[in-house]
């Protein structure tokens, strides 16, 4: 009888241990799912920022090329003061 009682206690202890283990694994899985969601949101935000910066960079490259071309043309026949003021007045702000 005592042997059966010990056996039942051990079974019950094992069941509780298994239950705690399942709960712990479930909590870990939920935490990992939250991290995945958070990292996906951060990734999307960073991709958006990269696209915005790439567009801005391209606009600035185009502006720079246009200004260089204007400077070359203007350099051929005008004094420097007129060239620089002309470039400054036509500058595009991003």
GIRAZI-V101475 format. One record per residue. N is the residue number from 1. RES is the residue in one small letter. SS is DSSP state (hx for helix, st for strand, lp for the rest). PHI is phi in whole degrees, 0 to 359 (999 if undefined). NEAR is the number of other ideal C-beta (glycine too) atoms within 10 Angstrom. Layout:
n->N res->RES ss->SS phi->PHI near->NEAR
n->N res->RES ss->SS phi->PHI near->NEAR
This chain:
n->1 res->x ss->lp phi->999 near->5
n->2 res->x ss->hx phi->295 near->6
n->3 res->x ss->hx phi->297 near->7
n->4 res->x ss->hx phi->295 near->8
n->5 res->x ss->hx phi->298 near->9
n->6 res->x ss->hx phi->298 near->10
n->7 res->x ss->hx phi->297 near->10
n->8 res->x ss->hx phi->295 near->10
n->9 res->x ss->hx phi->298 near->10
n->10 res->x ss->hx phi->297 near->10
n->11 res->x ss->hx phi->301 near->10
n->12 res->x ss->hx phi->297 near->10
n->13 res->x ss->hx phi->298 near->10
n->14 res->x ss->hx phi->296 near->10
n->15 res->x ss->hx phi->298 near->10
n->16 res->x ss->hx phi->297 near->10
n->17 res->x ss->hx phi->297 near->10
n->18 res->x ss->hx phi->296 near->10
n->19 res->x ss->hx phi->298 near->10
n->20 res->x ss->hx phi->298 near->10
n->21 res->x ss->hx phi->297 near->10
n->22 res->x ss->hx phi->297 near->10
n->23 res->x ss->hx phi->297 near->10
n->24 res->x ss->hx phi->297 near->10
n->25 res->x ss->hx phi->297 near->10
n->26 res->x ss->hx phi->297 near->10
n->27 res->x ss->hx phi->296 near->10
n->28 res->x ss->hx phi->296 near->10
n->29 res->x ss->hx phi->297 near->10
n->30 res->x ss->hx phi->295 near->10
n->31 res->x ss->hx phi->296 near->10
n->32 res->x ss->hx phi->296 near->10
n->33 res->x ss->hx phi->297 near->10
n->34 res->x ss->hx phi->296 near->10
n->35 res->x ss->hx phi->296 near->10
n->36 res->x ss->hx phi->300 near->10
n->37 res->x ss->hx phi->299 near->10
n->38 res->x ss->hx phi->296 near->10
n->39 res->x ss->hx phi->292 near->10
n->40 res->x ss->hx phi->295 near->10
n->41 res->x ss->hx phi->296 near->10
n->42 res->x ss->hx phi->296 near->10
n->43 res->x ss->hx phi->299 near->10
n->44 res->x ss->hx phi->298 near->10
n->45 res->x ss->hx phi->296 near->10
n->46 res->x ss->hx phi->293 near->10
n->47 res->x ss->hx phi->297 near->10
n->48 res->x ss->hx phi->298 near->10
n->49 res->x ss->hx phi->297 near->10
n->50 res->x ss->hx phi->299 near->10
n->51 res->x ss->hx phi->298 near->10
n->52 res->x ss->hx phi->299 near->10
n->53 res->x ss->hx phi->293 near->10
n->54 res->x ss->hx phi->295 near->10
n->55 res->x ss->hx phi->297 near->11
n->56 res->x ss->hx phi->298 near->11
n->57 res->x ss->hx phi->298 near->11
n->58 res->x ss->hx phi->295 near->10
n->59 res->x ss->hx phi->299 near->12
n->60 res->x ss->hx phi->293 near->12
n->61 res->x ss->hx phi->297 near->10
n->62 res->x ss->hx phi->295 near->11
n->63 res->x ss->hx phi->298 near->15
n->64 res->x ss->hx phi->298 near->10
n->65 res->x ss->hx phi->297 near->10
n->66 res->x ss->hx phi->296 near->13
n->67 res->x ss->hx phi->295 near->16
n->68 res->x ss->hx phi->297 near->11
n->69 res->x ss->hx phi->295 near->10
n->70 res->x ss->hx phi->298 near->14
n->71 res->x ss->hx phi->297 near->13
n->72 res->x ss->hx phi->300 near->9
n->73 res->x ss->hx phi->296 near->11
n->74 res->x ss->hx phi->291 near->16
n->75 res->x ss->hx phi->294 near->11
n->76 res->x ss->lp phi->291 near->7
n->77 res->x ss->lp phi->222 near->8
n->78 res->x ss->lp phi->235 near->12
n->79 res->x ss->lp phi->293 near->9
n->80 res->x ss->hx phi->302 near->9
n->81 res->x ss->hx phi->301 near->8
n->82 res->x ss->hx phi->291 near->11
n->83 res->x ss->hx phi->299 near->17
n->84 res->x ss->hx phi->295 near->13
n->85 res->x ss->hx phi->292 near->10
n->86 res->x ss->hx phi->294 near->14
n->87 res->x ss->hx phi->294 near->15
n->88 res->x ss->hx phi->297 near->9
n->89 res->x ss->hx phi->289 near->7
n->90 res->x ss->hx phi->258 near->11
n->91 res->x ss->lp phi->295 near->8
n->92 res->x ss->lp phi->260 near->10
n->93 res->x ss->lp phi->268 near->4
n->94 res->x ss->lp phi->289 near->8
